[in-house]
Amino acid sequence: MDLTDDLLLRYSRHILLPEIGVAGQARICSAAVLVVGAGGLGCPVALYLGAAGVGRLVLADGDTVDLTNLQRQIGHATVAIGENKADSLARSVRAINPEIGVFPLQQALAARALYDAVAAVDLVVDASDNFATRHAVNRACVQLKKPLVSGAAIGFSGQLAVFDSGRGDSPCYHCLFPDHADEAELRCAEAGVMSPLVGIIGAMQALEALKYLTRVGEPLIGRLLLWDGLRADARVMRVPRDPGCPVCGQPGSRQAG
C-alpha cells in the first residue's frame, strides 16, 4: 500500500521507529482486524488500532451502553447510553481517524456469523467478558488458522496471551483454559473492576496485535502475562501446547470425550 503525504505525516511517529518504518506502517494500513467486544477491553483496543491506522477494523458487540460502563469503557460517552456498543465505539474511532474503514457489527457473534467474521480478517482480538465467547472465538481461530490476541481483566488483575495456530508450537486458548461449561466465572457486575486496569490490558492487546501485523519483536505466543495492579507486578509464564487438546491437538493424539 502506498502512503500519501497526509498518511506519512499522520503516522510519522511510527515511521520514525526503525523497527516499523514505512514498510511496517503499510502493513498496518493494509490489515483487517476483528475486535470481539466493545467494552472495557475493546474500547482501548479499537481506539489504539484505529489511531495506528489498521485499514479495516471490525467491531462486534450486541450489548448497549449502560451508565455503569462509563467508569471504564473510554470509547463511549454519556450521550451514547442506550446505543449499541459497536456503533458507539465505531463513531469514537472514526473521530480519531477518518482515514480507515470501521465496520460495527451489532451482534454477539456465534456460529456461522462468527466463522465468517474471523475468516474475513488477518487477526482477531478477543476483548469479550465470558468464557463461552472466548472458547467460541478460539475454535474459529484454530479452524481458520488466524492469530488471536486474548485478554481479560477483573478486580485489580489482568492477563494477556497470543495464540497462533498457524505455528506448530503455539498452544490455543483451550490448552491454557480447558472448557468447563459448569465452571463459575467472575463478572465485573459482581466482582468490580478498577477502571485503568482494562486500559492497561487493552493497550497491551493493541500492542501485541500491531507487533504481529508488523512482524516486530516477539509476540506473547506460548506465554501468559499476568498483571497485578495492586502490586504493580508483572509475571510471564510459559504455556506449552497440549498435544491432546480437543481443539488444536493432532487428530491422532486427541483425548476421547
C-alpha positions, 0 to 999 in steps of 0.5 A: 500500500502506498502512503500519501503525504497526509498518511506519512505525516499522520503516522510519522511517529511510527515511521520514525521507529526503525523497527516499523518504518514505512514498510511496517506502517503499510502493513498496518494500513493494509490489515483487517482486524476483528475486535470481539467486544466493545467494552472495557477491553475493546474500547482501548483496543479499537481506539489504539488500532484505529489511531495506528491506522489498521485499514479495516477494523471490525467491531462486534458487540450486541450489548448497549451502553449502560451508565455503569460502563462509563467508569471504564469503557473510554470509547463511549460517552454519556450521550451514547447510553442506550446505543449499541456498543459497536456503533458507539465505539465505531463513531469514537474511532472514526473521530480519531481517524477518518482515514480507515474503514470501521465496520460495527457489527451489532451482534454477539457473534456465534456460529456461522456469523462468527466463522465468517467474521474471523475468516474475513480478517488477518487477526482477531482480538478477543476483548469479550467478558465470558468464557463461552465467547472466548472458547467460541472465538478460539475454535474459529481461530484454530479452524481458520488458522488466524492469530488471536490476541486474548485478554481479560481483566477483573478486580485489580488483575489482568492477563494477556496471551497470543495464540497462533495456530498457524505455528506448530508450537503455539498452544490455543486458548483451550490448552491454557483454559480447558472448557468447563461449561459448569465452571463459575466465572467472575463478572465485573457486575459482581466482582468490580473492576478498577477502571485503568486496569482494562486500559492497561490490558487493552493497550497491551492487546493493541500492542501485541496485535500491531507487533504481529501485523508488523512482524516486530519483536516477539509476540506473547505466543506460548506465554501468559502475562499476568498483571497485578495492579495492586502490586504493580507486578508483572509475571510471564509464564510459559504455556506449552501446547497440549498435544491432546487438546480437543481443539488444536491437538493432532487428530491422532493424539486427541483425548476421547470425550 
